[in-house]
Amino acid sequence: INAGYFALNNDYSVDPRIGMNWNFKNNHTISLGYGKHSQMEDLKIYFIKTEKDGQTEYPNKDLGLSKAHHFVLAYDWQINDNLRFKIEPYIQLLYDIPGIADSSFSMINYKQDWAFDDALENNSIGRNMGIDVTVERFVNNNSSFRATGSILNSRYKADDGIWRNTRYNKTFVGNVLVAREFFFGNNGRVLGINGRVNFV
């Protein structure tokens, strides 16, 4: 259980997390995980100031923490001593995400913006789901590789009630990393060469 307390506005969170593994056959494992996660925004968001009738107000001071439920299922196959295959479907259900009232804006899509000065409410939800696949060859005969692919969908609904893509909705991401080591002489000198290709 993770617990947190935000002294600025006395908000707190109690986040249970659990993981289980089942080695149902030699070199085959199924795992299941759940976690509730809470986080605060950048501190400057809470200290945004407005002037009203000559009074200074902090409209975001009492903003609640953003929260999410994370679920993941994984199948891991250790094919041999040097080769491993893993597949992981997951879903993340986000809620209480801050957004601007009656608009499509949600902090799910926030990038650093020093001019941002809007009042926020915990009025947005989001849903991330996908599947990750990994094939990994550990170092053997001085070489290794790792290939990963992800199919994902990332959507959110702000206070206007319309589901939209988040800025993270890349649909597909692929990575290949290849490494090779070369040894010289008897004094252990090593030259390592690595190459990486990303596709989004």
FENLINRA-V599378 format. One record per residue. OMEGA is omega as a letter, one per 40 degrees, with the letter a starting at -180 (NA if undefined). D_LAST is the distance of its C-alpha to the last C-alpha in Angstrom with 2 decimals. Layout:
BEGIN
omega = [OMEGA	OMEGA]
d_last = [D_LAST	D_LAST]
END
This chain:
BEGIN
omega = [i	i	i	i	a	a	a	a	i	i	i	i	i	a	i	i	a	i	a	i	i	i	a	a	i	i	i	a	i	i	a	a	i	i	i	a	i	i	i	i	i	a	a	i	a	a	i	a	i	i	i	a	i	a	i	i	i	a	a	a	a	i	i	i	i	a	i	i	i	i	i	i	a	i	a	a	i	a	i	a	a	a	a	i	a	i	a	i	a	i	i	a	a	i	a	i	a	i	i	a	i	a	i	a	i	i	i	a	a	i	i	a	a	i	a	a	a	i	a	i	i	a	a	i	i	i	i	i	a	i	i	i	a	i	a	i	i	a	i	a	i	i	i	i	i	i	i	i	a	i	a	i	a	a	i	i	i	a	i	i	a	i	i	i	i	i	a	a	a	i	a	i	i	i	i	i	i	a	i	i	i	a	a	i	a	a	i	i	a	i	i	i	a	i	a	i	i	i	i	NA]
d_last = [35.27	33.68	35.79	35.34	37.61	36.88	40.23	39.57	39.93	41.01	37.94	37.18	35.01	35.75	32.67	33.34	30.93	31.56	30.11	31.69	31.33	33.10	33.66	34.81	35.11	35.12	31.64	30.14	29.32	28.26	27.61	27.53	26.90	27.59	27.56	28.52	27.02	28.43	27.53	29.03	27.47	27.82	31.58	31.90	30.99	34.21	36.32	35.59	39.09	40.74	44.35	46.42	50.17	50.36	48.70	45.51	43.19	39.98	38.37	35.53	37.73	38.11	34.48	33.69	30.98	27.63	27.48	25.30	26.00	23.55	24.00	22.46	23.66	22.94	24.24	24.64	26.19	27.61	28.00	30.17	30.87	27.81	25.20	23.60	21.51	20.33	18.96	18.74	18.71	19.12	20.07	20.77	23.38	23.74	27.01	29.32	26.47	28.11	27.85	30.11	32.80	32.64	29.26	25.56	24.86	23.79	23.20	20.09	18.39	20.62	19.75	22.59	25.11	28.59	30.10	29.21	32.62	32.43	34.20	32.08	32.82	31.25	30.39	26.72	25.05	21.54	19.94	16.83	16.58	14.53	14.85	13.81	14.90	15.98	18.08	19.85	22.67	24.87	26.73	29.14	30.96	29.26	25.69	22.86	19.26	16.68	13.84	11.86	9.84	9.55	10.23	11.14	13.15	14.41	17.48	20.52	24.03	25.97	29.69	29.62	28.84	25.85	22.63	19.51	15.77	15.27	13.21	11.06	10.36	6.61	7.95	5.84	4.51	6.42	8.80	12.06	14.93	18.26	21.48	25.01	28.24	31.30	34.72	37.54	41.22	42.91	41.99	38.51	36.50	32.87	30.14	26.60	23.74	20.12	17.00	13.35	10.24	6.67	3.81	0.00]
END
